[in-house]
Amino acid sequence: MNKKCRGPVLTLAFAGVFIALVLSTSCGKNQSNVVHLSSWGDVQENSILEGLIKDFKKVHPEIPVQLDRVPYGDYVDKLLTQFAGGMAPDVIFVSAENLADFYPRNLLEPLTPYLKTDTSIKLGDFYSTLINWYTVKGDLYVLPRDIAPVCVVYYNQKAFDEAGLSYPKDDWTTEEFLAAAVKLTKRDAKGNVTQWGFVDDWGMPEAWIYAFGGGFVDDPHNPQKYLITEPEAVKGIQFRGDLMNKFKVMPGPASLSQQGGVGTSDMFVNATAAMFLSGIWKTPMFRGIKNFKWDVVMSPRVKGVKRAVIGGSSGYGIVSTSKHKREAWQLIAFLSSPEGQQKFADTGLVQPALKKVAESFAFLDGKDPLNKKMLLKAVEYGVDMPIATNWREVQQGIIFPALDKVWMGKETAVDAALKLGVELKKHPLVLQEKPE
């Protein structure tokens, strides 16, 4: 599941976007009995999805389905605008982090009534953490497709060999990680970095905040207060800042801006970064690497701290205003079936939400990365984003800009936290309400 970048800050001012959508024919909504499925994803992911839709049509030729792809950065805003204007699709792709955008606004249909009549879906077959996450006040709102802990450190085995380092193990510590990153960082005669020790897929301070025992909020499923200014979180923020500014093993914002559009995943492919943190969905891309061997390891832990990693998952939900809810249910049941999840797993793109499929050869296929099995354990440690209506605005509009000063070396984590504490008091968490 290709996901998670800093998208535009959500607002409720959709009027201008709505006018554009009304004039657009890209959605094609409401064409008689067509079931519209809205999703994001790259070319490969959508190719798999299109293939599954064709398979679904063979079983249900009476149900026409249209896939409407929306770029990830525009996805939530567009769906909320379509919903407000009565133009929403029937089925939507939902990630753990944007459940907070859809559920509180009554956009999602409860799936519990469908589960009571469809014996083909057994919730006990899914990872319980997923069912618990997508269940709010007794009702399930999303049928999971995959689980995606963002704790996968891809490492260049050739770079480790050249540095005289043993390959990392899943229980390695932040101290061991840092020592490796220092040795893996190479510079030319002028002091310019030719190989960074470490990069991450996008700015993800939570990887280190969680590792040091901190969090953004107290309880993501029912958040009551912010924890971002607590000592544990501050330690994690400072650790990431030190990787850039003190130890100089990770490129800071200025260095990345000089890359000329080259992404951090490309840096790993090009061997200008020896370690890369992301999710398992990078596997299809990295299987094309020819110049070096690579594998994966779980992100490092802090000694004496209970392990926690960035969570993540996705699945399919039915839009509450759909006129084809029964047909929509049949579609999402098919997409989340063992057959559907196996087809995604075969590509290395996702870790299936169904435990038996995740533990089968479909996922543990003996292909690179060979240590992919560590994700079966990692699912126990995942922490997801808070279910608060204003979380995205707070995270992207307040927290991230404040932390940018730490990444640029302009402030310490303590100073940034002090200012954040004052600012966050002006923006209390807006909790979800049970839809009417």
Buried (B, 14 or more C-beta within 10 A) or exposed (E): BBBBEEBEBBEEEBEEBBEEBEEEEEBEBBEEEBBBBBBBBBEBBBEBBEEBBEBBBEEBEEBBBBBBBBEBEBBBBBBBBBBBBEBBBBBBBBBBBBBBBBBBBBBBBBBEEBBEEEEEBEBEEBBEBBBEBBBBEEBBBBBBBBBBBBBBBBBBBBBBEBBEBEEBEBEBBBEBBBBBBBBBBBEEEEEEBEBBBBBBBBBBBBBBBBBBBBBBBBEBBBBEEBBBBBBBBBBBBBBBBBBBBEBBBBBBEEBBEEEEEEEBBBBBBEBBBBBBBBBBBBBBBBEEBEEBEBBBBBBBBBEEBEBBBBBBBBBBBBBBBBEBBEBBBBBBBBBBBBBBBBBBBBBBBBBBBBBEBBEBEBBBEEEBBEBBBBBBEBBEBBBBBBBBBBBBBBBBBBBBEBBBBBBBBEBBBBBBBEEBEEBBEEBEBBBBEEBE
